[in-house]
Amino acid sequence: MAKKKIDASTEEKIIEAARKVFTEKGYAATRTRDIAEEAGLNLALLNYYFRSKEKLFSLVMAEKIGQLFGVIAPIVNDDKTSLQEKIELIVPAYLNVLLQNPGLPLFVLSEIRNNPEHFSNRVQAGKILTQSVLVKQLLEKQPNVNPLQFILNLLGMCIFPFVTKPVFEASGLLNKASFNQLIEERKTLIVKWVNLMLDN
């Protein structure tokens, strides 16, 4: 029993180190040695638990995709809520995930650039963008506008502040507290802006 607890603790330590290193460096620039050093373990022990960098990355990537899209998929596919209600649910849910994982957007964007097919398959982007209840409702609301225009605007308004956060902090325009306040304000503002887009 003690051995199992130790094994679980060591495995979680490796996974936590992998989360940190992959998020900071991306897949290509990360070595298994970097993860082992971050975890405070020797390389042989890391290889005992996880045979390859690919296996660890797949685990971390699946976890991060789950965090990013797990809260959104049930909302966009709910046939019991209106378009307006979906927007009011999506925006704060998405921003809350990003607040809890501020390095996530840059990590995901990096991996989209390096392996778009793998990412698309992971999140089933095609299915979400063509078959979701949200898309059907958008087409009913604005039949002459490609729903992708709406989705790109919505994602951009949510994600871009986190992409530019390091620049704002380095320039002294924002600190952690003021950035978080900015995002809290955007939870209301983005809903208003999206509704204005849909009403035009």
C-alpha positions as CSV (number, residue, x, y, z in Angstrom):
1,M,0.0,0.0,0.0
2,A,2.8,2.4,0.9
3,K,4.5,1.6,-2.4
4,K,1.4,2.5,-4.4
5,K,1.1,5.8,-2.5
6,I,4.7,6.6,-3.3
7,D,4.3,5.6,-7.0
8,A,1.2,7.8,-7.3
9,S,3.0,10.7,-5.7
10,T,6.0,10.4,-8.0
11,E,3.8,10.1,-11.1
12,E,1.8,13.2,-10.2
13,K,5.1,15.1,-9.5
14,I,6.2,14.2,-13.0
15,I,2.9,15.2,-14.6
16,E,2.9,18.5,-12.7
17,A,6.4,19.2,-13.9
18,A,5.4,18.3,-17.5
19,R,2.5,20.7,-17.3
20,K,4.8,23.5,-16.3
21,V,7.6,22.8,-18.7
22,F,5.4,22.1,-21.8
23,T,3.4,25.3,-21.1
24,E,6.5,27.4,-20.8
25,K,8.5,25.9,-23.7
26,G,6.1,24.0,-25.9
27,Y,6.6,20.5,-27.2
28,A,9.5,21.0,-29.6
29,A,11.8,22.8,-27.1
30,T,11.1,20.5,-24.2
31,R,13.5,17.7,-23.3
32,T,12.6,14.8,-21.0
33,R,15.6,15.9,-19.0
34,D,14.0,19.3,-18.4
35,I,10.9,17.7,-17.0
36,A,13.0,15.4,-14.8
37,E,14.9,18.4,-13.4
38,E,11.7,20.3,-12.8
39,A,10.3,17.3,-10.9
40,G,13.5,16.9,-8.9
41,L,13.9,13.3,-10.2
42,N,16.6,11.5,-12.2
43,L,15.9,10.8,-15.9
44,A,15.9,7.1,-15.4
45,L,13.0,7.3,-12.9
46,L,11.0,9.5,-15.3
47,N,11.5,7.1,-18.1
48,Y,10.4,4.3,-15.8
49,Y,7.0,6.0,-15.4
50,F,6.6,7.5,-18.8
51,R,8.5,5.9,-21.7
52,S,8.6,8.9,-24.0
53,K,8.1,12.7,-24.2
54,E,5.3,12.0,-26.6
55,K,3.3,10.0,-24.0
56,L,3.7,12.8,-21.4
57,F,2.8,15.5,-23.9
58,S,-0.3,13.6,-25.0
59,L,-1.4,13.4,-21.4
60,V,-0.9,17.0,-20.7
61,M,-2.4,18.2,-24.0
62,A,-5.5,16.1,-23.4
63,E,-5.9,17.6,-20.0
64,K,-5.5,21.1,-21.2
65,I,-7.9,20.6,-24.1
66,G,-10.3,19.2,-21.6
67,Q,-10.0,22.3,-19.4
68,L,-10.4,24.6,-22.4
69,F,-13.3,23.0,-24.2
70,G,-14.9,20.8,-21.5
71,V,-16.9,23.7,-20.1
72,I,-17.9,24.9,-23.6
73,A,-19.1,21.8,-25.4
74,P,-22.1,21.1,-23.1
75,I,-23.2,24.7,-23.5
76,V,-23.0,25.0,-27.3
77,N,-24.9,21.6,-27.7
78,D,-27.7,22.4,-25.2
79,D,-31.0,22.5,-27.2
80,K,-32.9,23.8,-24.2
81,T,-31.1,27.2,-24.0
82,S,-31.6,30.1,-26.3
83,L,-28.7,31.8,-28.2
84,Q,-28.8,34.7,-25.7
85,E,-28.5,32.3,-22.8
86,K,-25.7,30.4,-24.4
87,I,-23.7,33.6,-24.8
88,E,-24.3,34.6,-21.2
89,L,-23.0,31.1,-20.1
90,I,-20.1,30.7,-22.5
91,V,-18.3,34.0,-21.8
92,P,-17.9,33.8,-18.0
93,A,-17.2,30.0,-18.2
94,Y,-14.5,30.5,-20.8
95,L,-12.9,33.4,-19.0
96,N,-12.9,31.6,-15.7
97,V,-11.0,28.7,-17.2
98,L,-8.5,31.1,-18.7
99,L,-8.1,33.0,-15.4
100,Q,-7.3,29.7,-13.7
101,N,-4.9,28.7,-16.5
102,P,-3.4,32.0,-17.8
103,G,-0.6,30.3,-19.7
104,L,-3.1,28.0,-21.5
105,P,-3.9,30.2,-24.6
106,L,-0.2,30.6,-25.6
107,F,0.4,26.9,-25.1
108,V,-2.6,25.9,-27.2
109,L,-1.9,28.5,-29.9
110,S,1.7,27.2,-30.2
111,E,0.5,23.6,-30.6
112,I,-2.2,24.6,-33.1
113,R,0.6,26.2,-35.2
114,N,2.9,23.1,-34.9
115,N,0.3,20.4,-35.3
116,P,-3.2,21.7,-36.4
117,E,-4.5,18.4,-37.6
118,H,-3.8,16.7,-34.2
119,F,-5.4,19.6,-32.3
120,S,-8.5,19.6,-34.5
121,N,-9.0,15.9,-34.1
122,R,-8.5,16.2,-30.3
123,V,-11.2,18.9,-29.9
124,Q,-13.5,17.7,-32.7
125,A,-13.4,21.3,-34.0
126,G,-15.2,20.4,-37.2
127,K,-18.1,18.8,-35.4
128,I,-18.5,21.7,-32.9
129,L,-18.3,24.3,-35.7
130,T,-20.8,22.6,-38.1
131,Q,-23.2,20.5,-36.0
132,S,-23.6,22.3,-32.7
133,V,-26.9,23.8,-31.6
134,L,-25.1,27.1,-31.2
135,V,-24.3,27.2,-34.9
136,K,-27.8,26.3,-35.9
137,Q,-29.2,29.1,-33.7
138,L,-26.6,31.6,-35.2
139,L,-27.8,30.7,-38.7
140,E,-31.4,31.2,-37.7
141,K,-30.5,34.6,-36.2
142,Q,-28.3,35.8,-39.1
143,P,-28.7,33.5,-42.1
144,N,-26.5,35.6,-44.4
145,V,-23.5,35.6,-42.0
146,N,-21.0,32.7,-41.7
147,P,-21.2,31.5,-38.1
148,L,-17.4,31.4,-38.1
149,Q,-17.4,35.2,-38.1
150,F,-19.2,35.1,-34.8
151,I,-17.1,32.3,-33.3
152,L,-13.9,34.0,-34.2
153,N,-15.0,37.3,-32.7
154,L,-16.1,35.7,-29.5
155,L,-13.0,33.6,-29.1
156,G,-10.8,36.6,-29.9
157,M,-12.4,38.8,-27.3
158,C,-11.9,36.2,-24.7
159,I,-8.5,34.9,-25.5
160,F,-6.5,37.9,-26.8
161,P,-6.2,39.7,-23.4
162,F,-4.4,36.5,-22.1
163,V,-2.1,36.4,-25.1
164,T,-1.1,40.1,-24.6
165,K,-1.0,39.9,-20.8
166,P,2.9,39.5,-20.6
167,V,3.3,42.7,-22.7
168,F,0.9,44.7,-20.5
169,E,2.6,43.5,-17.3
170,A,6.1,44.2,-18.7
171,S,5.1,47.7,-19.7
172,G,3.6,48.4,-16.2
173,L,0.1,49.0,-17.5
174,L,-1.3,46.1,-15.6
175,N,-0.4,43.9,-12.6
176,K,-2.1,40.6,-11.7
177,A,-4.8,42.2,-9.6
178,S,-5.7,44.9,-12.2
179,F,-5.6,42.3,-15.0
180,N,-8.0,40.0,-13.1
181,Q,-10.3,43.0,-12.6
182,L,-10.2,43.8,-16.3
183,I,-11.3,40.2,-17.1
184,E,-14.1,40.4,-14.5
185,E,-15.4,43.5,-16.3
186,R,-15.1,41.8,-19.7
187,K,-17.5,39.0,-18.5
188,T,-20.2,41.6,-18.8
189,L,-18.9,43.7,-21.6
190,I,-18.3,40.9,-24.1
191,V,-21.9,39.7,-23.6
192,K,-23.1,43.3,-24.5
193,W,-20.7,43.5,-27.5
194,V,-21.8,40.1,-28.8
195,N,-25.5,41.0,-28.5
196,L,-24.9,44.2,-30.4
197,M,-23.2,42.2,-33.2
198,L,-26.1,39.8,-33.4
199,D,-28.7,42.6,-33.5
200,N,-27.1,44.3,-36.5
